[in-house]
Amino acid sequence: MLSERIKKWPDRWLAEGRREGMQVGVEKGRQEARREIARNLIASTDMSDSAISEVSLLPVEEVAKLRVETQH
């Protein structure tokens, strides 16, 4: 019995790794979408960094950094 369970471990680990990898990928995609929203708002509006932070769900510090990057 134990040997049968041990044989299934690699498959289980792979499945868990895939799930974790997909979760990481989804979160990275969300973060990039938030940054893109912030960049668009910086480029097309006169909104403050704090207002953009509220809309994009990014920290104010990150919005300020994107503003500097956008202006260059």
C-alpha positions, 0 to 999 in steps of 0.5 A: 500500500505504501509503495502505491501511494509513494508512486503517486506522489510525483503526480500529486506534486506536479499538479500542486506545482502547476496550480501554484504556478498558475496562481502566481501567473494570474497574480502577475497578470493582474499586477501588470493590468493595474500598472497599465491602468495607472499608466493610461490614467497618468497619460490621459488625465490630471488625476493625482497619484493618490486618486490613481492609486485608489482606482488602480489598487496600486500603492501610491509609491508605485504610481509615483514611480510609474509617473516618473517612468512615463514622463521620460 
